[in-house]
Amino acid sequence: MSIQWYPGHMLETKKLLKDSISKVDAVLEILDARLPNASENPLVANLCKDTARIKILNKSDLADPRVTDMWLSYFEHQRKLPAFAVCGSEKNQAEKALNYCISRITRNRARKVKVMVVGIPNTGKSTILNTLAGKKIAKTGNVPAITRHKQRTSLKNNIDIYDTPGILWPVIEPKERAFVLAASGAISDTALDYHEIGLFAAGLVLKKYPNLLLARYAFLNELPKDESDLIEKIGLARGCLKKGGGINYQKAAEILIRDLRSGKIGNISFETPKDIESANEII
């Protein structure tokens, strides 16, 4: 499966980023800590070649901490890029990442330092901005593409920070990356087949976190035999039935996806650095 979801404002954002990045001192690239590779837009690296940049693995409170440590090591040692894992609503964590970014800038302290926040939709860019500002200045929500225009905010210590709309790329491939992004909520639900994404999410949790699955769904006496069986059991237990008694797989898949995104199943990471190595070996 390849997903094509590229609203008109994303094309505008691409042009905006090209024009703006050269004018700022540093970039905070916000990734989803559960899927740091899938949520990394290749466009950002191309545009930031001469600009200080650090990776912010946001939503770390939803990710598997053991896997998050693996990602931090991966970025530091293999990519030679500084990275921080944060929960965007925790002020001390957000400020620590920002201050480290500022420390890497050579500047005249008499002028304002300009920092831009970039990333794909629904990684929590606006949440981090609100936390740093100490007040709600940017819209947030559990759907992608809330921010539509660049927004500037003045912070203490002579810092201007810019929030930008989330931007994806026109065609998301390979299919595994598209599935991971869809399951995480980075792509609008209007572009998805819930049953198809639900099967992917079910397979992922069955493979990587079977014990969390059993703990979340007490009606499971044993692990389902496969992803279809899991969705069917959720449908039966939660009353997702069609007229005549058949399973409404769409609704059952929605329940699983919502539980996965919200962290109700537990701290789950969708991918590890080893997954990148495996993909490269296949190529």
Sine and cosine of phi, psi and omega as CSV:
sin_phi,cos_phi,sin_psi,cos_psi,sin_omega,cos_omega
0.00,0.00,0.73,-0.68,0.21,-0.98
-0.90,-0.44,0.69,-0.72,-0.01,-1.00
-0.97,-0.26,0.75,-0.66,0.07,-1.00
-0.89,-0.45,0.96,-0.29,0.02,-1.00
-0.60,-0.80,0.99,-0.14,-0.14,-0.99
-0.66,-0.75,0.96,0.28,-0.01,-1.00
-0.80,0.60,0.42,-0.91,-0.07,-1.00
-0.82,0.58,-0.58,0.82,-0.04,-1.00
-0.92,0.39,-0.35,0.94,0.00,-1.00
-0.94,0.33,-0.55,0.83,0.08,-1.00
-0.91,0.41,-0.64,0.77,0.05,-1.00
-0.90,0.44,-0.64,0.77,-0.01,-1.00
-0.90,0.43,-0.62,0.78,0.03,-1.00
-0.86,0.51,-0.70,0.72,0.03,-1.00
-0.92,0.40,-0.64,0.77,0.00,-1.00
-0.88,0.47,-0.71,0.71,-0.01,-1.00
-0.89,0.46,-0.67,0.74,0.01,-1.00
-0.86,0.52,-0.66,0.76,-0.04,-1.00
-0.97,0.24,-0.53,0.85,-0.18,-0.98
-1.00,-0.04,-0.58,0.81,-0.12,-0.99
-0.88,0.48,-0.57,0.82,0.00,-1.00
-0.93,0.38,-0.24,0.97,-0.06,-1.00
-0.98,-0.20,-0.04,1.00,0.00,-1.00
-0.95,-0.31,0.26,-0.97,-0.03,-1.00
-1.00,0.03,-0.47,0.88,-0.07,-1.00
-0.38,-0.93,0.31,-0.95,-0.02,-1.00
-0.77,-0.63,0.77,-0.64,0.18,-0.98
-0.99,-0.13,0.94,-0.33,0.00,-1.00
-1.00,-0.06,0.92,-0.38,-0.08,-1.00
-1.00,-0.02,0.84,-0.54,0.07,-1.00
-0.91,-0.42,0.32,-0.95,0.12,-0.99
-1.00,0.06,0.87,-0.50,-0.07,-1.00
-0.86,0.51,-0.37,0.93,0.01,-1.00
-0.98,0.19,-0.35,0.94,-0.05,-1.00
-0.51,-0.86,0.90,0.43,-0.09,-1.00
-0.88,0.48,-0.54,0.84,-0.01,-1.00
-0.98,0.21,-0.75,0.66,-0.03,-1.00
-0.90,0.43,-0.52,0.86,-0.05,-1.00
-1.00,-0.02,0.19,0.98,0.02,-1.00
-1.00,-0.08,0.90,-0.43,0.00,-1.00
-0.99,0.12,0.87,-0.49,-0.02,-1.00
-0.87,0.49,-0.38,0.93,0.01,-1.00
-0.88,0.47,-0.58,0.81,-0.07,-1.00
-0.89,0.46,-0.71,0.70,-0.01,-1.00
-0.88,0.48,-0.63,0.78,-0.01,-1.00
-0.92,0.40,-0.58,0.82,-0.05,-1.00
-1.00,0.10,-0.33,0.94,-0.11,-0.99
-0.97,-0.26,0.39,0.92,-0.08,-1.00
-0.85,0.53,-0.58,0.82,-0.06,-1.00
-0.93,-0.37,0.30,0.95,-0.04,-1.00
-0.84,-0.54,0.69,-0.72,0.05,-1.00
-0.86,0.52,0.71,-0.71,-0.07,-1.00
-0.55,-0.83,0.66,-0.75,0.14,-0.99
-0.77,-0.64,0.49,-0.87,0.02,-1.00
-1.00,0.00,0.76,-0.65,0.07,-1.00
-0.92,-0.39,0.93,-0.36,0.03,-1.00
-1.00,0.04,1.00,-0.03,-0.08,-1.00
-1.00,0.10,0.24,-0.97,-0.05,-1.00
0.90,0.44,0.53,0.85,0.00,-1.00
-0.90,0.43,-0.35,0.94,0.04,-1.00
-0.94,0.35,-0.26,0.97,0.03,-1.00
-0.99,-0.17,-0.24,0.97,-0.10,-1.00
-1.00,-0.04,0.29,-0.96,0.09,-1.00
-0.95,0.30,0.91,-0.40,-0.08,-1.00
-0.85,0.53,-0.56,0.83,0.03,-1.00
-0.90,0.44,-0.67,0.74,0.00,-1.00
-0.95,0.30,-0.58,0.81,0.04,-1.00
-0.87,0.49,-0.65,0.76,0.07,-1.00
-0.87,0.49,-0.61,0.80,0.05,-1.00
-0.89,0.46,-0.65,0.76,0.00,-1.00
-0.93,0.38,-0.66,0.75,0.02,-1.00
-0.88,0.48,-0.67,0.75,0.05,-1.00
-0.91,0.42,-0.64,0.77,0.01,-1.00
-0.87,0.49,-0.75,0.66,-0.02,-1.00
-0.91,0.42,-0.63,0.77,-0.04,-1.00
-0.94,0.34,-0.72,0.69,-0.15,-0.99
-1.00,-0.05,-0.59,0.80,-0.05,-1.00
-0.99,-0.13,-0.52,0.85,0.02,-1.00
-0.98,-0.20,-0.19,0.98,0.00,-1.00
0.83,0.56,0.67,0.75,0.01,-1.00
-0.80,-0.60,0.70,-0.71,0.06,-1.00
-0.93,0.37,0.61,-0.79,-0.02,-1.00
-0.58,-0.81,0.58,-0.81,0.05,-1.00
-0.78,-0.63,0.64,-0.77,0.13,-0.99
-0.99,-0.17,0.80,-0.60,-0.06,-1.00
-0.65,-0.76,0.37,-0.93,0.30,-0.95
-0.98,-0.21,0.90,-0.43,-0.18,-0.98
-0.85,0.52,-0.36,0.93,-0.01,-1.00
-1.00,0.03,-0.07,1.00,0.02,-1.00
-1.00,-0.06,0.93,-0.37,-0.14,-0.99
-0.87,0.49,-0.68,0.74,-0.05,-1.00
-0.90,0.43,-0.58,0.81,0.01,-1.00
-0.94,0.33,-0.70,0.72,0.01,-1.00
-0.90,0.44,-0.66,0.75,-0.01,-1.00
-0.93,0.37,-0.60,0.80,0.03,-1.00
-0.88,0.48,-0.69,0.72,0.01,-1.00
-0.91,0.41,-0.68,0.73,0.01,-1.00
-0.90,0.43,-0.71,0.71,-0.03,-1.00
-0.89,0.45,-0.60,0.80,0.06,-1.00
-0.90,0.43,-0.66,0.75,0.03,-1.00
-0.87,0.49,-0.70,0.71,0.00,-1.00
-0.89,0.45,-0.59,0.81,-0.05,-1.00
-0.91,0.42,-0.33,0.94,-0.04,-1.00
-1.00,0.01,0.02,1.00,-0.07,-1.00
-0.98,-0.18,0.74,-0.67,0.14,-0.99
-1.00,-0.04,0.89,-0.46,-0.11,-0.99
-0.45,-0.89,0.29,-0.96,0.16,-0.99
-0.99,0.12,0.91,-0.42,-0.10,-1.00
-0.91,0.41,-0.15,0.99,0.02,-1.00
-0.98,0.22,-0.32,0.95,-0.01,-1.00
-0.96,-0.28,0.31,-0.95,0.01,-1.00
-0.95,0.32,0.59,-0.81,0.12,-0.99
-1.00,-0.10,0.67,-0.74,-0.07,-1.00
-0.93,-0.36,0.83,-0.56,-0.02,-1.00
-0.84,-0.55,0.73,-0.68,0.02,-1.00
-0.93,-0.36,0.67,-0.74,0.05,-1.00
-0.97,-0.22,0.84,-0.54,-0.03,-1.00
-0.75,-0.66,0.29,-0.96,0.04,-1.00
0.36,-0.93,0.12,-0.99,0.01,-1.00
-0.98,0.22,0.17,-0.99,-0.01,-1.00
-0.87,0.49,0.54,-0.84,0.17,-0.98
0.92,0.40,0.46,0.89,0.10,-0.99
-1.00,-0.09,-0.07,1.00,0.06,-1.00
1.00,-0.10,0.44,0.90,0.00,-1.00
-0.87,0.50,-0.74,0.67,-0.05,-1.00
-0.92,0.38,-0.55,0.84,0.06,-1.00
-0.88,0.47,-0.70,0.71,0.02,-1.00
-0.89,0.45,-0.67,0.74,0.02,-1.00
-0.88,0.48,-0.72,0.69,0.02,-1.00
-0.88,0.48,-0.62,0.78,0.01,-1.00
-0.91,0.42,-0.70,0.72,0.01,-1.00
-0.91,0.41,-0.59,0.81,-0.02,-1.00
-0.98,0.19,-0.34,0.94,-0.02,-1.00
0.98,0.21,0.24,0.97,0.03,-1.00
-0.32,-0.95,0.25,-0.97,-0.03,-1.00
-0.99,0.12,0.95,-0.31,0.01,-1.00
-0.86,-0.52,-0.15,0.99,0.00,-1.00
-0.72,-0.69,0.61,-0.79,0.01,-1.00
-0.93,0.38,0.63,-0.78,0.08,-1.00
-0.77,-0.63,0.31,-0.95,0.03,-1.00
0.03,-1.00,0.21,-0.98,-0.02,-1.00
-1.00,-0.05,0.42,0.91,0.10,-1.00
-0.81,-0.58,0.49,-0.87,-0.04,-1.00
-0.97,0.25,0.34,-0.94,0.12,-0.99
0.92,0.39,0.66,0.75,0.09,-1.00
-0.96,0.28,-0.74,0.67,0.01,-1.00
-0.98,0.21,0.76,-0.65,-0.05,-1.00
-0.90,-0.44,-0.29,0.96,-0.05,-1.00
-0.66,-0.75,0.37,-0.93,0.06,-1.00
-0.92,0.40,0.70,-0.71,0.00,-1.00
-0.79,-0.61,0.72,-0.69,-0.01,-1.00
-0.95,-0.30,0.67,-0.74,0.04,-1.00
-0.71,-0.70,0.69,-0.72,0.05,-1.00
-1.00,-0.05,0.80,-0.60,0.04,-1.00
-0.96,-0.29,0.09,-1.00,0.06,-1.00
-0.93,0.37,0.18,-0.98,0.01,-1.00
0.90,0.44,0.49,0.87,0.13,-0.99
0.89,0.46,0.71,0.70,-0.02,-1.00
-0.88,-0.48,0.75,-0.66,0.18,-0.98
-0.95,-0.30,0.77,-0.64,0.00,-1.00
-0.85,-0.52,0.68,-0.73,-0.08,-1.00
-0.92,-0.40,0.80,-0.61,0.09,-1.00
-0.99,-0.14,0.70,-0.71,-0.02,-1.00
-0.84,-0.54,0.42,-0.91,0.05,-1.00
-0.89,0.46,0.52,-0.85,0.07,-1.00
-0.92,0.39,0.61,-0.79,-0.03,-1.00
-0.71,-0.70,0.78,-0.63,0.13,-0.99
-0.98,-0.20,-0.14,-0.99,0.07,-1.00
-0.91,-0.42,0.40,-0.92,-0.21,-0.98
-0.83,0.56,-0.72,0.70,0.00,-1.00
-0.83,-0.56,0.86,-0.52,-0.08,-1.00
-1.00,-0.10,0.92,-0.39,0.03,-1.00
-0.66,-0.76,0.39,-0.92,-0.01,1.00
-0.95,0.32,0.05,-1.00,-0.11,-0.99
-0.88,0.47,-0.52,0.85,0.00,-1.00
-0.88,0.47,-0.62,0.78,0.02,-1.00
-0.93,0.38,-0.64,0.77,0.04,-1.00
-0.89,0.46,-0.67,0.74,0.01,-1.00
-0.90,0.44,-0.69,0.72,-0.02,-1.00
-0.88,0.47,-0.71,0.70,0.01,-1.00
-0.89,0.45,-0.67,0.74,0.00,-1.00
-0.90,0.43,-0.69,0.72,-0.02,-1.00
-0.91,0.42,-0.51,0.86,-0.04,-1.00
-0.98,0.18,-0.32,0.95,-0.03,-1.00
0.99,-0.17,0.21,0.98,-0.02,-1.00
-0.98,0.21,-0.27,0.96,-0.02,-1.00
-0.90,-0.44,0.66,-0.75,-0.02,-1.00
-0.82,0.58,0.69,-0.73,0.00,-1.00
-0.89,0.46,-0.34,0.94,0.02,-1.00
-0.93,0.36,-0.28,0.96,-0.01,-1.00
-1.00,-0.10,0.06,1.00,-0.17,-0.99
-0.94,-0.34,0.42,-0.91,0.28,-0.96
-0.98,-0.21,0.97,-0.24,-0.12,-0.99
-0.85,0.53,-0.62,0.78,-0.03,-1.00
-0.90,0.44,-0.68,0.73,-0.02,-1.00
-0.91,0.42,-0.71,0.70,0.02,-1.00
-0.93,0.37,-0.57,0.82,0.04,-1.00
-0.89,0.46,-0.64,0.77,0.05,-1.00
-0.89,0.45,-0.65,0.76,0.04,-1.00
-0.90,0.44,-0.74,0.68,-0.02,-1.00
-0.88,0.48,-0.66,0.75,0.01,-1.00
-0.89,0.46,-0.68,0.73,0.01,-1.00
-0.90,0.43,-0.63,0.78,0.00,-1.00
-0.89,0.47,-0.75,0.67,-0.05,-1.00
-0.94,0.34,-0.62,0.78,0.04,-1.00
-0.86,0.51,-0.64,0.77,-0.05,-1.00
-0.97,0.23,-0.71,0.71,-0.16,-0.99
-1.00,-0.08,-0.55,0.83,-0.12,-0.99
-0.67,-0.75,0.84,0.55,-0.04,-1.00
-0.88,0.48,-0.58,0.81,-0.03,-1.00
-0.92,0.39,-0.60,0.80,0.06,-1.00
-0.91,0.42,-0.57,0.82,0.00,-1.00
-0.90,0.44,-0.71,0.70,0.01,-1.00
-0.91,0.41,-0.57,0.82,-0.01,-1.00
-0.95,0.32,-0.59,0.81,-0.02,-1.00
-0.96,0.28,-0.70,0.72,-0.08,-1.00
-0.96,-0.29,1.00,-0.01,-0.09,-1.00
-0.89,0.45,-0.34,0.94,0.00,-1.00
-0.96,0.28,-0.15,0.99,0.04,-1.00
-1.00,0.08,0.94,-0.35,0.03,-1.00
-0.98,0.21,-0.39,0.92,0.04,-1.00
-0.44,-0.90,0.21,-0.98,0.00,-1.00
-0.91,0.41,0.70,-0.71,0.09,-1.00
-0.86,0.50,0.44,-0.90,-0.06,-1.00
-0.95,0.32,-0.46,0.89,0.05,-1.00
-0.33,-0.95,-0.03,-1.00,-0.08,-1.00
-0.90,0.43,-0.61,0.79,0.03,-1.00
-0.90,0.44,-0.64,0.77,0.02,-1.00
-0.90,0.43,-0.61,0.79,0.03,-1.00
-0.89,0.45,-0.76,0.65,-0.02,-1.00
-0.89,0.45,-0.62,0.79,0.04,-1.00
-0.89,0.45,-0.68,0.73,0.00,-1.00
-0.92,0.40,-0.62,0.78,0.07,-1.00
-0.89,0.45,-0.69,0.72,0.01,-1.00
-0.87,0.50,-0.69,0.73,0.01,-1.00
-0.91,0.41,-0.70,0.71,-0.06,-1.00
-0.94,0.34,-0.54,0.84,-0.06,-1.00
-0.99,-0.17,0.14,0.99,0.09,-1.00
0.95,0.30,0.50,0.87,0.03,-1.00
-1.00,0.05,0.98,0.20,-0.10,-0.99
-0.85,-0.52,0.55,-0.83,0.10,-0.99
-1.00,0.01,0.16,-0.99,0.11,-0.99
-0.88,0.48,0.74,-0.67,-0.04,-1.00
0.99,-0.16,-0.17,0.99,0.10,-0.99
0.99,-0.13,-0.03,1.00,0.02,-1.00
-0.95,0.30,0.41,-0.91,0.00,-1.00
-0.95,0.32,0.73,-0.68,0.16,-0.99
-1.00,0.00,1.00,-0.04,-0.10,-1.00
-0.91,0.42,-0.49,0.87,0.03,-1.00
-0.88,0.48,-0.77,0.64,-0.02,-1.00
-0.92,0.39,-0.63,0.78,0.02,-1.00
-0.90,0.44,-0.64,0.77,0.03,-1.00
-0.91,0.42,-0.61,0.79,0.03,-1.00
-0.87,0.49,-0.65,0.76,0.01,-1.00
-0.88,0.48,-0.73,0.68,0.00,-1.00
-0.88,0.47,-0.71,0.71,-0.04,-1.00
-0.91,0.42,-0.67,0.74,0.02,-1.00
-0.89,0.45,-0.67,0.74,0.02,-1.00
-0.90,0.43,-0.61,0.79,0.01,-1.00
-0.92,0.39,-0.73,0.68,-0.04,-1.00
-0.91,0.42,-0.61,0.79,-0.10,-0.99
-0.99,0.13,-0.20,0.98,-0.03,-1.00
1.00,0.03,0.13,0.99,-0.02,-1.00
-0.92,0.39,-0.44,0.90,0.05,-1.00
-0.97,0.23,-0.47,0.88,-0.01,-1.00
0.68,-0.73,-0.09,-1.00,0.00,-1.00
-0.98,0.20,0.95,-0.31,-0.13,-0.99
-0.80,-0.59,0.74,-0.67,0.15,-0.99
-0.96,-0.28,0.74,-0.68,-0.09,-1.00
-0.98,0.18,-0.37,0.93,-0.08,-1.00
-0.45,-0.89,0.35,-0.94,0.05,-1.00
-0.78,-0.62,0.26,-0.97,0.07,-1.00
-0.84,0.54,-0.48,0.88,0.02,-1.00
-0.91,0.42,-0.46,0.89,0.04,-1.00
-0.91,0.42,-0.57,0.82,0.04,-1.00
-0.92,0.40,-0.69,0.72,0.01,-1.00
-0.87,0.49,-0.67,0.74,0.00,-1.00
-0.90,0.44,-0.67,0.74,0.00,-1.00
-0.90,0.43,-0.63,0.77,0.01,-1.00
-0.92,0.39,-0.57,0.82,0.02,-1.00
-0.91,0.41,-0.60,0.80,0.03,-1.00
-0.91,0.41,-0.68,0.74,0.01,-1.00
-0.90,0.43,0.00,0.00,0.00,0.00
